[in-house]
Amino acid sequence: MDRWRIKRLKMKVKLAWIMAVIFLSISFGQTLPLKCQSKETLADGRYQIAVKLYHATKEEVSVGNGAVKEKGMLIVKDGKATLHLEMQAMNISGMTGYLSELNTLAQVEFNAYQYPSKYVKVPSKVLSVYDVVDNYNDSLSTDENCKGVKYPKKLYIPVVLQQEYTWVQMYVPVMGSMGFGEQLARVKLDYSSCTALESVSRSELLELVTGLEEKMSSHYTESSFQAFTEQLCLAKQAVEEEESDKKALEAAYYDLLEAVERLQLKSISADSLPSPLPTSTLLPTSTPVAKPVMSPSKEEETLDKDQLPDGKYQVSVQLWHATMDKESMGNAAVIPNALIEVKKGKYTMTVATTQMAMGTITSCLGALWVKEADGTYKAANIVEYNNPNKQPSAFSFTMPAKEEYLDVKIDPQVEIMGSEPLDARLKIDWNTLKPVSNQTIIEGGTTLKPTLSVTPPVASAIPSVDGDIQSSSAESSSASKEQLDSGETEDTKEQFVEKEPQEDNEVSDNWNEDNRKEQKAPVPRRIEHLKVVVAMAVSITVIGVVLTAFAGITAYVVYKKLREV
């Protein structure tokens, strides 16, 4: 009898524990939203999902992220998915703007930096547009990328369910006015936020129909637009008929989207296309002056950049994009002639800078960091402050390598680009290396004196140091052939400045103390995110302990009651 009672009591205790666990699961589950299935097994339907527009190469949001609403809609059908996004106005440095286009990339080829070097743009499908007309999309706008084009409000792009990121190309007219409107980015989907949506409502179908009524037949082939128009009429009927149930509304909704997908743009002849825009509209503050190109001497032809004797040398440099094979937006601020001083095998480069104009914004490079051999970035010394408002005009640093490219970070002092240093590369054309007098210096922070042969930069947007060196083009043309061959004219002879060389890293006496800027190496971002994650982990742990304790107490109370029975 006692054994039977003990066995019965044990079963009741187990039952109490099971009930406590069920209670715990229900209590915990009520605090979380109903999640959708894993991204690989999503059933056909509509889902809400968190969306961010991410930087092309950094794990941070893109400058255009504010133009995309943070909640998107994922539509899955037969294992394929489309992402529906809603655009909105964003504020950039006090200026309001929209994205004028968002395209996905196909047939992508990546370079060594894992950055798309070749690709085909696949236009998004626009479902509705804004009626906003501003200086950028006005019919009289000078920006051919968005002139006379309405800004998209709702659109969709294809995505692959197994991929967290989707490569896109966007155009931001506000940034386009400064020369860098076309940007690559990545759309990031947070599948952990994915929740199933209800059936299509009448108001949703009406919104889709209203937005698509602005589609213009002149943009599409006759057959595809006719099929679209027929489906649009059927969708309008479904909205207007009161007897249309949820099933009918949903069928009309998906059929209309299918008709949009099948719209085919008319082919455009090459003659009707606008002239291509220059890759950069960054303008120098002074007009470059072309100068005669001198033939290199035999001594210059045999220079070994890796084993240069002590002395000073001139070399051409450019500021290059960090991952793409093109000039950086800040290249207009870099004087194309740099000075290298070699002393006991140590190479010290001095790079001069000037003011640059980006649309209505003028700026100067405020700081320069150079990547060392150990991967850290070291701030370059500011050796001159001769740009407007006593801004830095020359930077000096010990060269970590004698390669074609040096990884650098720059501070362009442009609010629209954010406060973080921007990645770039300093491109050195060693083929232009030539010796100069040991008395050659960066004078005024912008010119090399004396200057030997100078080749004007290929891109007209790059400021030329020679405009400051030569007194006038007329005087240049009067130089004799012998003077040109020797690299000297009466003007250049007068520009020699005798100056004792300073010790390495010695500060020039003409520094302006009130305007000196202390440069610090870039600090890793988002440390605060780690703090948030730790706080969340601690909170979840505490909640788990409390609920577990509650379950144990409940089981103990049940056990005591059963014993009393």
N, C-alpha and C positions, 0 to 999 in steps of 0.2 A: 504493500500500500504506500509506504514512504517513498519507494523508488518511483512509483507512478506519479506521486505528487511532485517529486523533485524534477522528473522529466517534463511534466506539464509546466512547471515553473520556468524551466530553462527555455522552453518554446515561447513562453510569453515574453521573456526578457529579449529573445532574439527578435520577436515581432515588434517590441518597443523600439529596439535599435533601428529596425527597418523603417518604421514610421518616422523616427527622428531624422533619418537620412533623407526620406522623401520630403519631409517638411523643410529641411535645409535646402534641398535642390529647388523646391518651388519658390522659397523665399529669395534665393539667389537669382533664379531665373527671371523673377519679376522685375529686376533692376536692369535687365539687358534687353535691347530690341531684338525682334525676330530676325535672324541673319539668313541670307540666302545661302545656297549651296556653294561648294568650292568652285573656283573660277573655271575649272576644267569640266565640271558637270552641271553647269547652269541649264535649267530647263527653259524652253521657249517662254518668253514673256518680257515684261518690263521691270527694270530694277533702278532704284535710286542709288547713286554711288558718289563718294567724295572724289573731287578732281582738283588737281593743281597743275599749273604750267611751270615746269622745271627748267632750270638752266641747262644748256646743251652739254656741258662737261662737269659742272659742279653739282654737289648734292644740296642745292638750295633753289628757292623759287626764282623764276625768271622775272625780268623787269616788266614783262607783259602779263604776269599772273593776275594783277588786279583787274584786267579786262575780261576775265572769265569767271562766271559765278561758280562758287565752290561746290555746288551740287549739280551733278549731271544725271542723265538718264541713259541707262544701258538697255538696248533692245536686242534680245537674242532670238534667233530663228534658225532652225536647222543647224545648230552648232556655230553659226556665224553671228557676229555682233557689230552693232553700230553704236557710237557714242554721241548722244545729243547734248549740245552745249548751248548755254545762253550767254551772250556777250553783254557787257555793260561798260559804261564810261569809267575811265580811270584817271587819276590825277598824277601827273609827272612834273615835279618841280613847279607846282602852281599852274600848270597847263592841263586842260581837260582834253582827253582824246579817246579814240576807239581803235580797235583792230579793224583794218580794212579787208584783211584776208587771212585765212588760216588753211593751209594745205598740208596733206600728209606726204611723206616721201616714199617712193617706190624705187626698186632697183638700186639700192644704196650701196656705194663703195666707200669704205672707211680708210682714212690715212693712218699713219703710224700713231697718231694721237687719239685714235678711235673717234674721229670726227668725220662726218659725212663730207667726202671730197667730190663725189659725183652722185647724182640722184635725179629722179624724175618727179616733178611736182604733180600731185593728184588733188585737184580742187575739191574743197568741201561742198556739200550740198546745202545751199542756203534755203531756209524755210520761211524766214521773215526778215525784214530790214527796219532800220530806224529811219525816221523822216528828218533826222538832223542834217543840216548843211552848215559847214564851217569853212574856214580858210583853206583846209586841206582837200576837201572833196567838192568844193564849189566848181562850177563849170569854167571859171576863170583861173582855177588853181594852176600853179606851175609844176605841181607834183603829178607827173603822168601816171604814176602807179595807182592813184585813187581819184583822179580828176573826174568829176561828174558821176561818181559811183557811190551808191548809198551804203552805209555801214551795215553789216549783217547783225541781226539781233539773235536769231536762233539758226543753228546749223547742225549738221552731223557729219561725222567722219567714220571710216571703218577702223575697227580695232581687232586685235587678235586676243582671244580670251586667255591664252597662256602667257601673255606679255604684260608686265607691269607698266612699261614705258612704250609710248608710241612717238616716233620722230615726226615733228611738224615744222613747217616754215611759216612764219607770220610776217605781216607788214604793219608797222606802227607809224602812222603818218606824222605824229608829233616828233618822233625820233628821226623820221625820214627828213624832216626839215634841217636836221643837224648832220645828215650824211650817213646814218646807220639805222635806217628804218627797217630793212630786211634782216630778220634774225631767225636763227634756228633754235628750237627748244624741244622739250619732251613733255608730252601729256602723261601725267602720272595718275594711275587709278589705284585707289585704296580699297581693295576687295574686302577688307575686314569691316568696312562701313556699309557694304552692300545690303540693301533691304528690298523685298519684293513690293511692287506697286499694285494698286487696285486696277480694276478694269478701266478701259478708256471711258471717260465721261463725255457728255454732250458738249460741255464747255471746252474741253480739250480738242475735240474734233472741230468745233467752230473756230477756235484759235488757229488751228492748222490751216483750215480752209481760207480764213481771212488773210493770213500771211502769204499764202501761195497765190492769191489772186493778183499779186503784183508781178508775177512772172511775165516776162516779155517774150513774145513769140519770135522776135527778131534775133534772139540769141540762140535759138535751138532749131534743129531740123524740123521740117514740116510734119513728117509722120510721127515723130516722138512727141511733139507738142500737141498734136491732135489727140493722141491717146491720153496724154496728161489732162487735157481739157475735158475730155469725156469723163474721166475718173473724178475730176474736180466737181463736175456737175452732179454726179452720183453721190458724192460725199455731202454736197450742199442739201440734196434731197433728204439724205439720212438725218441731217441736223434738223431740218424743218419739219419732218414728219414726226408727230407726237408719239405714234405707235412704235417707233424704232426702239427696240430693246437694247440691252447692253451688248448682246451678241452682234446685232446689226451695226451698232456704232463702232464696235471694235473692228469688224470686217471692213467697214468703209475707211477707217483710220489706216489700217495696214495696207489696203489696196492703193490708197492715195500715196503713201510713202513709197510703195513699189513703183508707181508711175513716175514719181520724182526721180527715183534711182535710174529709171530707163531713159530719162531725158538726155538727149545727145546735143552737145554744143556744135554749132556750125563750124566748119573748118575756116581758118583765116589765112588769107594769102600773105606771103612775106612782105609784099609791097604795102599792105595796109597796116602793118605793125608800126608802132611809134619807134623813133630812134632810141637805141639803148641808152640808159642813163649811165653816167660815169660811176665807177665803183665807189668813189668817195667824192663828196662835195665839200670836204674840209678845205677852206681857203686860207692861204697864208696872209699875214697882215701886210706883207710887202711883195711887190712884183718881182719874181725871179729875173735875173739878167743872164743871158747866155754868154759864155766866155769861150775863148779859143781853147781847144784841147791840145795839150802838149804831148809830143811823142816821148815815151819813157826812155830813159837812158839805159845803157847796158848795165849799170850798177843796180838800177831799179828792177830790171828784168831778172836779175839773179838773186834777189832778196829771198832769204829763207825765213818765213814768218816765225818758225819755231826756234830759230837760233839767231836772233837779231843782235848785232853788237850794240853796246851802250850808245844812246843817242835819242833823238826825237824823230817821230814818223807821223805822216798823215795818212788816213785811211777813210774810205767812204762807209757810212753807216746808215741804217734805216731802222725804224721801229716797226716790227713785223707782228702780225696776228699770232696769238699763242698757239693756235691749232690749225689755222687755215693758211694756205700759201698765198697770202696777200698782205698789203700794208695794214698796220693797225690804225685805228681811228686817230691815235695820238701821233702818228708819224709826221703830221704837219708841224708839230711843235719841235721836232728834232732837226738841228742843223746837220746837213749831210756830210760834213767833214769833221772827223774826230781826231784828237791828238793822242798819240801813244808815246810814252816816255819809258825807255828801257834802261834799267840800272841794275847791274849785277844779276841779270837774268830775270828780274822782276819787271812785269809789264803793268804800267799804270795808264789807264785810258781816261781822257777827259772828254765829255760829250757836252756840247753847247745846245741850248734850247732857246726857243723864241715863243712869242705869243701866237696862239692859233685861234681861228674863228670857226665856230660850229653853228651855222644858221645865225641867230641873233645873239648867241653866247660866245664870249671870248674868254679864253682861259690859258693857263700855263701849267706845265708839269710842276707839281709841288714837291714830289719826292720820287726817288728811284731806289729800288732794291735789286741786288744782283744775287743769283743763286750760286752758292759756293759748292765745292766738290763734295761736301758731306750732305748736301741737300737742303741746308738752311739758307735763309736769305739774309744778306748783310746790306745795311743801308749805305748808299754811296754818299761821299762827302759833298756838301754843297760848297762850291768854291767861288761862286759869283752870285750876286743878287741885283741884276741889272735889267730885268724885265719890268714892265709897268707895275706900279705899286710895290716896288722892291721885291718882286717875286724871284725865285731861283732862276738862274740863267745858265749855270754850268755845274755839272756833276763829275766827280772824279772817284775812281775805284780801281782796286787791284784786280786785274783780269784773272778769273779762276781757270780759264782754259783759252786755247788759241783756235777755237772752232769757228765755224761760219755763224753759228747762232749761240747766243748767251740767253738763258732764261732770266727774265726780269719781272718785276712788279712795278707798276707806276700808279701815281695818284694824279689823275688829270684835273682834279679840283672842279668837277662838273657834278652838280647835285643830282642830276638825272641818273648818273651812273652809280649812285650810292656812295657810302663812306668806305667800303672795303677796297683795298688795292686791287688793281686789275692785272691779270696775267698778260704777258707779252713776251716777245723775243727781240733782242737786239741783233740785227743782221749785219755782219761785217763782210764787206767785199774786199778780201785780201788781195785780189788782183789789182786794186788801186793803191796798194801800199807803196809809199815812197818816202825817202828821208827828207827831213827839213832841218833848218838851222837849229842849233841848240838854244838859240835865243827866242825861238818861236813860242808864243804863249796864246792862251785864249784871252784876247783883250776885249774888255767891255762885256765879257760873258757871251759874246755872239760871234766873234771872228777869230780866225787863225791869222797871226801876223808873225813873220812874213808868210805869204801863201805861194806855193808853187803851182803846178798845173792843177786846174780845177775843172771837172766835168760836170755840167749842169745835170740835175736829176732828171730821169725820164718823165716822171709824173709831174705835170705842171703845178699840182697842188702842193708839192714839197717846196718849202722855202729854200732859197739858195743863199749860202753864206757869202757868195761873191758879190751880191748886191751891196753889201756893206764894205767890201774890201776896195772896190774900184771906184774912183771918184766920179767917172762918167763914162758912158759907152763911147762917146766921141774920142776921149782920150785913149780909150782902149784900142780903137781902130787905128790910131796914129802910131802905135808901137811898131817898131821895125821888125822884120823877120828875124834878125839876129837876136833881138831882145826876147821875142817869143820863144825861140828855140832854147834860149838859156834859162827861160822861166823868170826873167827879170825885166821890168820896165822902170822908168823913172819913178812911177807911182809906187810900185812895190818896194823899190829901194828905200823910199821915204817912210814906208810903213814898218820897217824893221824896228823892233823895240828891244833895246838892251835891258835885260833883267836877270838878276841873279836867280838861279833855280832854287826853289824852296825845298826844304826837306819833305819827305813823304808825309802826307796827312797834316802838314802844317797849315794853319788857318791864315788866309790872306788878311792883311791889315785893313783892307777897305770893306770888310764885312759890316753890314748894318746890324748892330746888336739888337735893336728893337724889332727887327724883322727876321731874326734867325729862327729857324724852325728845327725843333728836335725831331729826328726821324727815328721811328721805332720799327722793328721787324714786325710783320703781320702776325697777329695773334689768331690761333684757330677759332673759328666761329662756333656758335651754338653750344657753348658750354652750359648755358642755362637749360638747354633741352635735356642734358644729362641729369641735371638736378630735378627736373620735372619727372623724368622716368623713374629716378630713385624714389621720389616722394610717392609716386603712384604705386610702386612695388611695395613700399612700406605700408601704405594704406590698405592695399589688397591683403597683405599678410595679416594685419591687425584684424580686418573684417573676418578673414578665415578663422583666426584663433577664437574670436568672440562667438562666431556661429558654431564652431566645433564644441566650444565649452557649453554653449546653450544646449546642443544636442546631447552632450554627456549628462548634463543636469536633468534634462527631460527623461532620459533613459533611467537614470538613478531614481527619480521620483516614481516612475512607473514600476520599477523594480521593488521599491519600498511598499507601494500600494499592493502589489501582488503578494508580497510576503505577508502583509496584514491579512489578506484574504485567505 
